[in-house]
Amino acid sequence: MSESLRAYIAARGLDEVLVLNELQDHGVISDNAVSVADVGNGGAAIAFLEKRDQRALRAREVVRRAA
């Protein structure tokens, strides 16, 4: 299922690290996940991301790149 999450992230142009941090911050995935391959339930992760405002993730990415 992590391949689906990887495809979801790529299709939306999101940063993998920021997505993982967002999922960890909200308890969707384990803090032990350091890459998308470590995510056990990609379906739950995608469902969570679908409910979130992805503009916020993109804004964080812009700030991260500027720093």
Residue pairs with C-beta under 8 A, 6 or more apart in sequence:
1 39
1 40
1 41
1 42
1 43
2 36
2 37
2 38
2 39
2 42
3 42
4 42
4 43
4 46
5 36
5 39
5 42
5 45
5 46
6 16
6 36
6 37
8 42
8 46
8 49
9 15
9 16
9 19
9 36
12 54
13 58
14 54
14 57
14 58
14 61
15 57
15 61
15 64
16 35
16 36
18 57
18 60
18 61
18 64
19 36
19 49
19 57
20 29
20 33
20 34
20 35
20 36
20 39
22 49
22 52
22 57
23 29
23 33
23 39
23 45
23 48
23 49
24 30
24 31
24 33
26 48
28 44
28 45
28 48
29 38
29 39
29 40
29 41
29 45
30 38
30 40
32 38
33 39
36 42
39 45
